[in-house]
């Protein structure tokens, strides 16, 4: 056979996970081979999510009520609303 594929290439082309119409519970919670697996595996997604939550926390809870706050302190919510 002139166009034979070696085992590594052949395994990458084979669909290993098949959809089973009779097993809806398994299909709903199947994680492997989905786009969710690719997104959650990227460090950029985790960094951006962490940045989002950090900025949200600062916006919601920085109120200039601290003892060491300077006289002309502007609450973070007003800064983000501009």
PDB file of N, CA, C and O in Angstrom, chain B, residues numbered from 101:
ATOM      1  N   UNK B 101       0.843  -1.174   0.000  1.00  0.00           N
ATOM      2  CA  UNK B 101       0.000   0.000   0.000  1.00  0.00           C
ATOM      3  C   UNK B 101       0.889   1.238   0.000  1.00  0.00           C
ATOM      4  O   UNK B 101       1.643   1.436   0.953  1.00  0.00           O
ATOM      5  N   UNK B 102       0.830   2.071  -1.022  1.00  0.00           N
ATOM      6  CA  UNK B 102       1.756   3.204  -1.114  1.00  0.00           C
ATOM      7  C   UNK B 102       1.430   4.349  -0.146  1.00  0.00           C
ATOM      8  O   UNK B 102       2.327   5.118   0.200  1.00  0.00           O
ATOM      9  N   UNK B 103       0.215   4.481   0.287  1.00  0.00           N
ATOM     10  CA  UNK B 103      -0.179   5.599   1.144  1.00  0.00           C
ATOM     11  C   UNK B 103      -0.539   5.130   2.553  1.00  0.00           C
ATOM     12  O   UNK B 103      -1.582   5.520   3.079  1.00  0.00           O
ATOM     13  N   UNK B 104       0.273   4.331   3.151  1.00  0.00           N
ATOM     14  CA  UNK B 104      -0.035   3.852   4.496  1.00  0.00           C
ATOM     15  C   UNK B 104       0.415   4.899   5.526  1.00  0.00           C
ATOM     16  O   UNK B 104       1.441   5.558   5.353  1.00  0.00           O
ATOM     17  N   UNK B 105      -0.360   5.034   6.578  1.00  0.00           N
ATOM     18  CA  UNK B 105      -0.066   5.980   7.648  1.00  0.00           C
ATOM     19  C   UNK B 105       0.560   5.235   8.824  1.00  0.00           C
ATOM     20  O   UNK B 105       0.173   4.107   9.128  1.00  0.00           O
ATOM     21  N   UNK B 106       1.512   5.860   9.473  1.00  0.00           N
ATOM     22  CA  UNK B 106       2.069   5.219  10.663  1.00  0.00           C
ATOM     23  C   UNK B 106       1.081   5.353  11.830  1.00  0.00           C
ATOM     24  O   UNK B 106       0.126   6.126  11.756  1.00  0.00           O
ATOM     25  N   UNK B 107       1.318   4.603  12.890  1.00  0.00           N
ATOM     26  CA  UNK B 107       0.357   4.489  13.986  1.00  0.00           C
ATOM     27  C   UNK B 107       0.041   5.829  14.658  1.00  0.00           C
ATOM     28  O   UNK B 107      -1.113   6.075  15.008  1.00  0.00           O
ATOM     29  N   UNK B 108       1.033   6.692  14.844  1.00  0.00           N
ATOM     30  CA  UNK B 108       0.796   7.977  15.499  1.00  0.00           C
ATOM     31  C   UNK B 108      -0.158   8.861  14.723  1.00  0.00           C
ATOM     32  O   UNK B 108      -1.049   9.470  15.316  1.00  0.00           O
ATOM     33  N   UNK B 109       0.004   8.947  13.422  1.00  0.00           N
ATOM     34  CA  UNK B 109      -0.882   9.767  12.587  1.00  0.00           C
ATOM     35  C   UNK B 109      -2.264   9.135  12.510  1.00  0.00           C
ATOM     36  O   UNK B 109      -3.278   9.829  12.582  1.00  0.00           O
ATOM     37  N   UNK B 110      -2.298   7.817  12.364  1.00  0.00           N
ATOM     38  CA  UNK B 110      -3.586   7.129  12.254  1.00  0.00           C
ATOM     39  C   UNK B 110      -4.402   7.303  13.538  1.00  0.00           C
ATOM     40  O   UNK B 110      -5.617   7.489  13.473  1.00  0.00           O
ATOM     41  N   UNK B 111      -3.743   7.243  14.717  1.00  0.00           N
ATOM     42  CA  UNK B 111      -4.467   7.421  15.975  1.00  0.00           C
ATOM     43  C   UNK B 111      -4.990   8.837  16.135  1.00  0.00           C
ATOM     44  O   UNK B 111      -6.027   9.038  16.766  1.00  0.00           O
ATOM     45  N   UNK B 112      -4.287   9.836  15.569  1.00  0.00           N
ATOM     46  CA  UNK B 112      -4.766  11.212  15.687  1.00  0.00           C
ATOM     47  C   UNK B 112      -5.962  11.479  14.787  1.00  0.00           C
ATOM     48  O   UNK B 112      -6.699  12.438  15.018  1.00  0.00           O
ATOM     49  N   UNK B 113      -6.170  10.666  13.782  1.00  0.00           N
ATOM     50  CA  UNK B 113      -7.288  10.857  12.861  1.00  0.00           C
ATOM     51  C   UNK B 113      -8.541  10.085  13.262  1.00  0.00           C
ATOM     52  O   UNK B 113      -9.620  10.338  12.727  1.00  0.00           O
ATOM     53  N   UNK B 114      -8.412   9.169  14.178  1.00  0.00           N
ATOM     54  CA  UNK B 114      -9.540   8.320  14.564  1.00  0.00           C
ATOM     55  C   UNK B 114     -10.374   9.029  15.624  1.00  0.00           C
ATOM     56  O   UNK B 114      -9.832   9.586  16.578  1.00  0.00           O
ATOM     57  N   UNK B 115     -11.681   9.008  15.454  1.00  0.00           N
ATOM     58  CA  UNK B 115     -12.590   9.548  16.459  1.00  0.00           C
ATOM     59  C   UNK B 115     -12.720   8.509  17.555  1.00  0.00           C
ATOM     60  O   UNK B 115     -13.263   7.426  17.333  1.00  0.00           O
ATOM     61  N   UNK B 116     -12.223   8.838  18.738  1.00  0.00           N
ATOM     62  CA  UNK B 116     -12.223   7.863  19.821  1.00  0.00           C
ATOM     63  C   UNK B 116     -13.535   7.879  20.605  1.00  0.00           C
ATOM     64  O   UNK B 116     -13.939   6.845  21.137  1.00  0.00           O
ATOM     65  N   UNK B 117     -14.197   9.007  20.688  1.00  0.00           N
ATOM     66  CA  UNK B 117     -15.404   9.121  21.498  1.00  0.00           C
ATOM     67  C   UNK B 117     -16.600   9.272  20.564  1.00  0.00           C
ATOM     68  O   UNK B 117     -16.673  10.211  19.772  1.00  0.00           O
ATOM     69  N   UNK B 118     -17.512   8.355  20.670  1.00  0.00           N
ATOM     70  CA  UNK B 118     -18.691   8.372  19.833  1.00  0.00           C
ATOM     71  C   UNK B 118     -19.892   8.813  20.658  1.00  0.00           C
ATOM     72  O   UNK B 118     -19.987   8.511  21.847  1.00  0.00           O
ATOM     73  N   UNK B 119     -20.790   9.516  20.026  1.00  0.00           N
ATOM     74  CA  UNK B 119     -22.030   9.949  20.664  1.00  0.00           C
ATOM     75  C   UNK B 119     -22.943   8.746  20.834  1.00  0.00           C
ATOM     76  O   UNK B 119     -23.175   7.998  19.884  1.00  0.00           O
ATOM     77  N   UNK B 120     -23.458   8.558  22.039  1.00  0.00           N
ATOM     78  CA  UNK B 120     -24.367   7.461  22.321  1.00  0.00           C
ATOM     79  C   UNK B 120     -25.736   8.049  22.645  1.00  0.00           C
ATOM     80  O   UNK B 120     -25.911   8.646  23.707  1.00  0.00           O
ATOM     81  N   UNK B 121     -26.705   7.891  21.751  1.00  0.00           N
ATOM     82  CA  UNK B 121     -28.029   8.491  21.916  1.00  0.00           C
ATOM     83  C   UNK B 121     -28.783   7.914  23.105  1.00  0.00           C
ATOM     84  O   UNK B 121     -29.695   8.564  23.616  1.00  0.00           O
ATOM     85  N   UNK B 122     -28.438   6.725  23.559  1.00  0.00           N
ATOM     86  CA  UNK B 122     -29.143   6.105  24.668  1.00  0.00           C
ATOM     87  C   UNK B 122     -28.580   6.503  26.023  1.00  0.00           C
ATOM     88  O   UNK B 122     -29.158   6.138  27.047  1.00  0.00           O
ATOM     89  N   UNK B 123     -27.495   7.222  26.065  1.00  0.00           N
ATOM     90  CA  UNK B 123     -26.855   7.581  27.325  1.00  0.00           C
ATOM     91  C   UNK B 123     -26.790   9.098  27.461  1.00  0.00           C
ATOM     92  O   UNK B 123     -25.713   9.685  27.356  1.00  0.00           O
ATOM     93  N   UNK B 124     -27.944   9.740  27.695  1.00  0.00           N
ATOM     94  CA  UNK B 124     -27.991  11.200  27.725  1.00  0.00           C
ATOM     95  C   UNK B 124     -27.280  11.784  28.943  1.00  0.00           C
ATOM     96  O   UNK B 124     -26.696  12.863  28.841  1.00  0.00           O
ATOM     97  N   UNK B 125     -27.310  11.108  30.092  1.00  0.00           N
ATOM     98  CA  UNK B 125     -26.625  11.615  31.279  1.00  0.00           C
ATOM     99  C   UNK B 125     -25.110  11.668  31.033  1.00  0.00           C
ATOM    100  O   UNK B 125     -24.458  12.652  31.383  1.00  0.00           O
ATOM    101  N   UNK B 126     -24.568  10.638  30.446  1.00  0.00           N
ATOM    102  CA  UNK B 126     -23.136  10.594  30.123  1.00  0.00           C
ATOM    103  C   UNK B 126     -22.797  11.673  29.096  1.00  0.00           C
ATOM    104  O   UNK B 126     -21.744  12.302  29.197  1.00  0.00           O
ATOM    105  N   UNK B 127     -23.654  11.897  28.126  1.00  0.00           N
ATOM    106  CA  UNK B 127     -23.400  12.906  27.094  1.00  0.00           C
ATOM    107  C   UNK B 127     -23.415  14.325  27.659  1.00  0.00           C
ATOM    108  O   UNK B 127     -22.642  15.175  27.217  1.00  0.00           O
ATOM    109  N   UNK B 128     -24.291  14.588  28.636  1.00  0.00           N
ATOM    110  CA  UNK B 128     -24.371  15.931  29.209  1.00  0.00           C
ATOM    111  C   UNK B 128     -23.123  16.292  30.000  1.00  0.00           C
ATOM    112  O   UNK B 128     -22.729  17.458  30.021  1.00  0.00           O
ATOM    113  N   UNK B 129     -22.498  15.332  30.644  1.00  0.00           N
ATOM    114  CA  UNK B 129     -21.369  15.609  31.509  1.00  0.00           C
ATOM    115  C   UNK B 129     -20.037  15.143  30.926  1.00  0.00           C
ATOM    116  O   UNK B 129     -19.053  15.021  31.656  1.00  0.00           O
ATOM    117  N   UNK B 130     -19.995  14.882  29.630  1.00  0.00           N
ATOM    118  CA  UNK B 130     -18.759  14.469  28.979  1.00  0.00           C
ATOM    119  C   UNK B 130     -17.894  15.696  28.753  1.00  0.00           C
ATOM    120  O   UNK B 130     -18.344  16.659  28.131  1.00  0.00           O
ATOM    121  N   UNK B 131     -16.677  15.681  29.240  1.00  0.00           N
ATOM    122  CA  UNK B 131     -15.795  16.837  29.201  1.00  0.00           C
ATOM    123  C   UNK B 131     -14.676  16.684  28.175  1.00  0.00           C
ATOM    124  O   UNK B 131     -14.251  17.662  27.561  1.00  0.00           O
ATOM    125  N   UNK B 132     -14.214  15.484  27.998  1.00  0.00           N
ATOM    126  CA  UNK B 132     -13.066  15.249  27.125  1.00  0.00           C
ATOM    127  C   UNK B 132     -13.453  15.425  25.652  1.00  0.00           C
ATOM    128  O   UNK B 132     -14.488  14.936  25.201  1.00  0.00           O
ATOM    129  N   UNK B 133     -12.605  16.127  24.927  1.00  0.00           N
ATOM    130  CA  UNK B 133     -12.834  16.333  23.505  1.00  0.00           C
ATOM    131  C   UNK B 133     -13.753  17.492  23.189  1.00  0.00           C
ATOM    132  O   UNK B 133     -14.179  17.631  22.043  1.00  0.00           O
ATOM    133  N   UNK B 134     -14.079  18.336  24.167  1.00  0.00           N
ATOM    134  CA  UNK B 134     -14.966  19.463  23.930  1.00  0.00           C
ATOM    135  C   UNK B 134     -14.179  20.767  23.892  1.00  0.00           C
ATOM    136  O   UNK B 134     -12.998  20.797  24.236  1.00  0.00           O
ATOM    137  N   UNK B 135     -14.837  21.837  23.473  1.00  0.00           N
ATOM    138  CA  UNK B 135     -14.195  23.153  23.460  1.00  0.00           C
ATOM    139  C   UNK B 135     -13.969  23.663  24.879  1.00  0.00           C
ATOM    140  O   UNK B 135     -13.045  24.442  25.111  1.00  0.00           O
ATOM    141  N   UNK B 136     -14.791  23.240  25.825  1.00  0.00           N
ATOM    142  CA  UNK B 136     -14.623  23.654  27.215  1.00  0.00           C
ATOM    143  C   UNK B 136     -13.279  23.177  27.749  1.00  0.00           C
ATOM    144  O   UNK B 136     -12.607  23.900  28.485  1.00  0.00           O
ATOM    145  N   UNK B 137     -12.891  21.979  27.385  1.00  0.00           N
ATOM    146  CA  UNK B 137     -11.592  21.442  27.797  1.00  0.00           C
ATOM    147  C   UNK B 137     -10.453  22.296  27.252  1.00  0.00           C
ATOM    148  O   UNK B 137      -9.468  22.538  27.949  1.00  0.00           O
ATOM    149  N   UNK B 138     -10.583  22.749  26.022  1.00  0.00           N
ATOM    150  CA  UNK B 138      -9.536  23.579  25.422  1.00  0.00           C
ATOM    151  C   UNK B 138      -9.463  24.955  26.074  1.00  0.00           C
ATOM    152  O   UNK B 138      -8.367  25.473  26.291  1.00  0.00           O
ATOM    153  N   UNK B 139     -10.606  25.554  26.388  1.00  0.00           N
ATOM    154  CA  UNK B 139     -10.629  26.891  26.985  1.00  0.00           C
ATOM    155  C   UNK B 139     -10.091  26.864  28.408  1.00  0.00           C
ATOM    156  O   UNK B 139      -9.238  27.678  28.763  1.00  0.00           O
ATOM    157  N   UNK B 140     -10.579  25.938  29.225  1.00  0.00           N
ATOM    158  CA  UNK B 140     -10.150  25.875  30.622  1.00  0.00           C
ATOM    159  C   UNK B 140      -8.707  25.442  30.779  1.00  0.00           C
ATOM    160  O   UNK B 140      -8.118  25.645  31.841  1.00  0.00           O
ATOM    161  N   UNK B 141      -8.132  24.861  29.766  1.00  0.00           N
ATOM    162  CA  UNK B 141      -6.740  24.427  29.824  1.00  0.00           C
ATOM    163  C   UNK B 141      -5.746  25.522  29.496  1.00  0.00           C
ATOM    164  O   UNK B 141      -4.541  25.318  29.643  1.00  0.00           O
ATOM    165  N   UNK B 142      -6.213  26.670  29.060  1.00  0.00           N
ATOM    166  CA  UNK B 142      -5.316  27.764  28.666  1.00  0.00           C
ATOM    167  C   UNK B 142      -5.030  28.686  29.845  1.00  0.00           C
ATOM    168  O   UNK B 142      -5.958  29.110  30.533  1.00  0.00           O
ATOM    169  N   UNK B 143      -3.762  29.002  30.088  1.00  0.00           N
ATOM    170  CA  UNK B 143      -3.427  29.924  31.177  1.00  0.00           C
ATOM    171  C   UNK B 143      -3.958  31.340  30.950  1.00  0.00           C
ATOM    172  O   UNK B 143      -4.249  32.050  31.912  1.00  0.00           O
ATOM    173  N   UNK B 144      -4.087  31.755  29.692  1.00  0.00           N
ATOM    174  CA  UNK B 144      -4.609  33.091  29.406  1.00  0.00           C
ATOM    175  C   UNK B 144      -6.031  33.246  29.939  1.00  0.00           C
ATOM    176  O   UNK B 144      -6.373  34.300  30.474  1.00  0.00           O
ATOM    177  N   UNK B 145      -6.852  32.230  29.804  1.00  0.00           N
ATOM    178  CA  UNK B 145      -8.224  32.296  30.312  1.00  0.00           C
ATOM    179  C   UNK B 145      -8.235  32.477  31.817  1.00  0.00           C
ATOM    180  O   UNK B 145      -9.010  33.280  32.337  1.00  0.00           O
ATOM    181  N   UNK B 146      -7.385  31.742  32.529  1.00  0.00           N
ATOM    182  CA  UNK B 146      -7.327  31.852  33.984  1.00  0.00           C
ATOM    183  C   UNK B 146      -6.804  33.217  34.401  1.00  0.00           C
ATOM    184  O   UNK B 146      -7.298  33.788  35.374  1.00  0.00           O
ATOM    185  N   UNK B 147      -5.809  33.761  33.685  1.00  0.00           N
ATOM    186  CA  UNK B 147      -5.279  35.097  34.020  1.00  0.00           C
ATOM    187  C   UNK B 147      -6.340  36.178  33.811  1.00  0.00           C
ATOM    188  O   UNK B 147      -6.495  37.059  34.656  1.00  0.00           O
ATOM    189  N   UNK B 148      -7.064  36.122  32.708  1.00  0.00           N
ATOM    190  CA  UNK B 148      -8.095  37.120  32.441  1.00  0.00           C
ATOM    191  C   UNK B 148      -9.260  37.002  33.428  1.00  0.00           C
ATOM    192  O   UNK B 148      -9.829  38.014  33.838  1.00  0.00           O
ATOM    193  N   UNK B 149      -9.611  35.780  33.806  1.00  0.00           N
ATOM    194  CA  UNK B 149     -10.664  35.595  34.797  1.00  0.00           C
ATOM    195  C   UNK B 149     -10.231  36.141  36.150  1.00  0.00           C
ATOM    196  O   UNK B 149     -11.023  36.784  36.839  1.00  0.00           O
ATOM    197  N   UNK B 150      -8.988  35.895  36.537  1.00  0.00           N
ATOM    198  CA  UNK B 150      -8.469  36.433  37.792  1.00  0.00           C
ATOM    199  C   UNK B 150      -8.423  37.949  37.782  1.00  0.00           C
ATOM    200  O   UNK B 150      -8.753  38.586  38.782  1.00  0.00           O
ATOM    201  N   UNK B 151      -8.014  38.539  36.653  1.00  0.00           N
ATOM    202  CA  UNK B 151      -7.992  39.995  36.524  1.00  0.00           C
ATOM    203  C   UNK B 151      -9.407  40.573  36.632  1.00  0.00           C
ATOM    204  O   UNK B 151      -9.614  41.602  37.276  1.00  0.00           O
ATOM    205  N   UNK B 152     -10.356  39.921  36.012  1.00  0.00           N
ATOM    206  CA  UNK B 152     -11.747  40.359  36.070  1.00  0.00           C
ATOM    207  C   UNK B 152     -12.246  40.379  37.510  1.00  0.00           C
ATOM    208  O   UNK B 152     -12.826  41.372  37.949  1.00  0.00           O
ATOM    209  N   UNK B 153     -12.029  39.296  38.246  1.00  0.00           N
ATOM    210  CA  UNK B 153     -12.519  39.222  39.622  1.00  0.00           C
ATOM    211  C   UNK B 153     -11.782  40.197  40.530  1.00  0.00           C
ATOM    212  O   UNK B 153     -12.382  40.744  41.455  1.00  0.00           O
ATOM    213  N   UNK B 154     -10.501  40.425  40.286  1.00  0.00           N
ATOM    214  CA  UNK B 154      -9.753  41.393  41.087  1.00  0.00           C
ATOM    215  C   UNK B 154     -10.304  42.798  40.884  1.00  0.00           C
ATOM    216  O   UNK B 154     -10.525  43.522  41.854  1.00  0.00           O
ATOM    217  N   UNK B 155     -10.527  43.188  39.636  1.00  0.00           N
ATOM    218  CA  UNK B 155     -11.075  44.520  39.365  1.00  0.00           C
ATOM    219  C   UNK B 155     -12.495  44.668  39.901  1.00  0.00           C
ATOM    220  O   UNK B 155     -12.859  45.733  40.399  1.00  0.00           O
ATOM    221  N   UNK B 156     -13.293  43.620  39.806  1.00  0.00           N
ATOM    222  CA  UNK B 156     -14.652  43.674  40.356  1.00  0.00           C
ATOM    223  C   UNK B 156     -14.614  43.857  41.866  1.00  0.00           C
ATOM    224  O   UNK B 156     -15.375  44.649  42.423  1.00  0.00           O
ATOM    225  N   UNK B 157     -13.722  43.118  42.527  1.00  0.00           N
ATOM    226  CA  UNK B 157     -13.608  43.216  43.979  1.00  0.00           C
ATOM    227  C   UNK B 157     -13.190  44.622  44.400  1.00  0.00           C
ATOM    228  O   UNK B 157     -13.735  45.174  45.356  1.00  0.00           O
ATOM    229  N   UNK B 158     -12.219  45.204  43.682  1.00  0.00           N
ATOM    230  CA  UNK B 158     -11.777  46.566  43.996  1.00  0.00           C
ATOM    231  C   UNK B 158     -12.919  47.551  43.775  1.00  0.00           C
ATOM    232  O   UNK B 158     -13.135  48.446  44.592  1.00  0.00           O
ATOM    233  N   UNK B 159     -13.649  47.391  42.677  1.00  0.00           N
ATOM    234  CA  UNK B 159     -14.752  48.303  42.377  1.00  0.00           C
ATOM    235  C   UNK B 159     -15.843  48.241  43.438  1.00  0.00           C
ATOM    236  O   UNK B 159     -16.383  49.276  43.829  1.00  0.00           O
ATOM    237  N   UNK B 160     -16.168  47.061  43.900  1.00  0.00           N
ATOM    238  CA  UNK B 160     -17.276  46.905  44.839  1.00  0.00           C
ATOM    239  C   UNK B 160     -16.910  47.273  46.268  1.00  0.00           C
ATOM    240  O   UNK B 160     -17.767  47.749  47.013  1.00  0.00           O
ATOM    241  N   UNK B 161     -15.662  47.067  46.671  1.00  0.00           N
ATOM    242  CA  UNK B 161     -15.345  47.167  48.085  1.00  0.00           C
ATOM    243  C   UNK B 161     -14.354  48.269  48.450  1.00  0.00           C
ATOM    244  O   UNK B 161     -14.054  48.427  49.633  1.00  0.00           O
ATOM    245  N   UNK B 162     -13.837  49.030  47.506  1.00  0.00           N
ATOM    246  CA  UNK B 162     -12.954  50.155  47.843  1.00  0.00           C
ATOM    247  C   UNK B 162     -13.822  51.391  48.014  1.00  0.00           C
ATOM    248  O   UNK B 162     -14.343  51.932  47.039  1.00  0.00           O
ATOM    249  N   UNK B 163     -13.977  51.838  49.261  1.00  0.00           N
ATOM    250  CA  UNK B 163     -14.923  52.922  49.538  1.00  0.00           C
ATOM    251  C   UNK B 163     -14.305  54.145  50.190  1.00  0.00           C
ATOM    252  O   UNK B 163     -15.036  55.064  50.559  1.00  0.00           O
ATOM    253  N   UNK B 164     -12.996  54.193  50.348  1.00  0.00           N
ATOM    254  CA  UNK B 164     -12.292  55.307  51.016  1.00  0.00           C
ATOM    255  C   UNK B 164     -12.657  55.402  52.493  1.00  0.00           C
ATOM    256  O   UNK B 164     -12.518  56.478  53.076  1.00  0.00           O
ATOM    257  N   UNK B 165     -13.105  54.352  53.104  1.00  0.00           N
ATOM    258  CA  UNK B 165     -13.451  54.349  54.521  1.00  0.00           C
ATOM    259  C   UNK B 165     -12.255  53.967  55.392  1.00  0.00           C
ATOM    260  O   UNK B 165     -12.346  54.008  56.619  1.00  0.00           O
ATOM    261  N   UNK B 166     -11.134  53.598  54.767  1.00  0.00           N
ATOM    262  CA  UNK B 166      -9.969  53.169  55.527  1.00  0.00           C
ATOM    263  C   UNK B 166      -9.391  54.343  56.306  1.00  0.00           C
ATOM    264  O   UNK B 166      -9.582  55.499  55.928  1.00  0.00           O
ATOM    265  N   UNK B 167      -8.696  54.051  57.375  1.00  0.00           N
ATOM    266  CA  UNK B 167      -8.084  55.081  58.213  1.00  0.00           C
ATOM    267  C   UNK B 167      -6.962  55.789  57.465  1.00  0.00           C
ATOM    268  O   UNK B 167      -6.780  56.997  57.616  1.00  0.00           O
ATOM    269  N   UNK B 168      -6.217  55.052  56.669  1.00  0.00           N
ATOM    270  CA  UNK B 168      -5.061  55.636  55.972  1.00  0.00           C
ATOM    271  C   UNK B 168      -5.423  56.240  54.619  1.00  0.00           C
ATOM    272  O   UNK B 168      -4.524  56.595  53.856  1.00  0.00           O
ATOM    273  N   UNK B 169      -6.718  56.370  54.293  1.00  0.00           N
ATOM    274  CA  UNK B 169      -7.113  56.932  53.001  1.00  0.00           C
ATOM    275  C   UNK B 169      -6.794  58.426  52.959  1.00  0.00           C
ATOM    276  O   UNK B 169      -7.053  59.130  53.935  1.00  0.00           O
ATOM    277  N   UNK B 170      -6.241  58.921  51.861  1.00  0.00           N
ATOM    278  CA  UNK B 170      -5.943  60.357  51.767  1.00  0.00           C
ATOM    279  C   UNK B 170      -7.228  61.196  51.708  1.00  0.00           C
ATOM    280  O   UNK B 170      -8.316  60.674  51.465  1.00  0.00           O
ATOM    281  N   UNK B 171      -7.078  62.486  51.932  1.00  0.00           N
ATOM    282  CA  UNK B 171      -8.223  63.397  51.996  1.00  0.00           C
ATOM    283  C   UNK B 171      -8.995  63.444  50.676  1.00  0.00           C
ATOM    284  O   UNK B 171     -10.224  63.506  50.683  1.00  0.00           O
ATOM    285  N   UNK B 172      -8.284  63.414  49.542  1.00  0.00           N
ATOM    286  CA  UNK B 172      -8.949  63.518  48.234  1.00  0.00           C
ATOM    287  C   UNK B 172      -9.179  62.146  47.606  1.00  0.00           C
ATOM    288  O   UNK B 172      -9.063  62.002  46.389  1.00  0.00           O
ATOM    289  N   UNK B 173      -9.493  61.165  48.392  1.00  0.00           N
ATOM    290  CA  UNK B 173      -9.723  59.803  47.902  1.00  0.00           C
ATOM    291  C   UNK B 173     -11.042  59.732  47.135  1.00  0.00           C
ATOM    292  O   UNK B 173     -12.057  60.268  47.579  1.00  0.00           O
ATOM    293  N   UNK B 174     -11.016  59.074  45.993  1.00  0.00           N
ATOM    294  CA  UNK B 174     -12.225  58.854  45.190  1.00  0.00           C
ATOM    295  C   UNK B 174     -12.541  57.354  45.253  1.00  0.00           C
ATOM    296  O   UNK B 174     -11.668  56.535  44.967  1.00  0.00           O
ATOM    297  N   UNK B 175     -13.766  56.983  45.619  1.00  0.00           N
ATOM    298  CA  UNK B 175     -14.109  55.560  45.650  1.00  0.00           C
ATOM    299  C   UNK B 175     -13.947  54.931  44.265  1.00  0.00           C
ATOM    300  O   UNK B 175     -14.170  55.572  43.239  1.00  0.00           O
ATOM    301  N   UNK B 176     -13.551  53.656  44.271  1.00  0.00           N
ATOM    302  CA  UNK B 176     -13.271  52.957  43.009  1.00  0.00           C
ATOM    303  C   UNK B 176     -14.501  52.873  42.129  1.00  0.00           C
ATOM    304  O   UNK B 176     -14.377  52.876  40.905  1.00  0.00           O
ATOM    305  N   UNK B 177     -15.682  52.799  42.716  1.00  0.00           N
ATOM    306  CA  UNK B 177     -16.908  52.708  41.904  1.00  0.00           C
ATOM    307  C   UNK B 177     -17.086  53.947  41.040  1.00  0.00           C
ATOM    308  O   UNK B 177     -17.519  53.842  39.893  1.00  0.00           O
ATOM    309  N   UNK B 178     -16.755  55.127  41.578  1.00  0.00           N
ATOM    310  CA  UNK B 178     -16.845  56.360  40.799  1.00  0.00           C
ATOM    311  C   UNK B 178     -15.785  56.379  39.688  1.00  0.00           C
ATOM    312  O   UNK B 178     -16.046  56.865  38.587  1.00  0.00           O
ATOM    313  N   UNK B 179     -14.612  55.859  39.976  1.00  0.00           N
ATOM    314  CA  UNK B 179     -13.551  55.819  38.954  1.00  0.00           C
ATOM    315  C   UNK B 179     -13.963  54.910  37.805  1.00  0.00           C
ATOM    316  O   UNK B 179     -13.759  55.261  36.643  1.00  0.00           O
ATOM    317  N   UNK B 180     -14.541  53.743  38.108  1.00  0.00           N
ATOM    318  CA  UNK B 180     -14.951  52.804  37.056  1.00  0.00           C
ATOM    319  C   UNK B 180     -16.179  53.300  36.303  1.00  0.00           C
ATOM    320  O   UNK B 180     -16.371  52.945  35.139  1.00  0.00           O
ATOM    321  N   UNK B 181     -17.009  54.109  36.941  1.00  0.00           N
ATOM    322  CA  UNK B 181     -18.218  54.619  36.283  1.00  0.00           C
ATOM    323  C   UNK B 181     -17.931  55.730  35.283  1.00  0.00           C
ATOM    324  O   UNK B 181     -18.775  56.036  34.441  1.00  0.00           O
ATOM    325  N   UNK B 182     -16.758  56.331  35.364  1.00  0.00           N
ATOM    326  CA  UNK B 182     -16.423  57.428  34.438  1.00  0.00           C
ATOM    327  C   UNK B 182     -16.276  56.967  33.029  1.00  0.00           C
ATOM    328  O   UNK B 182     -15.997  57.773  32.142  1.00  0.00           O
TER     329      UNK B 182
END
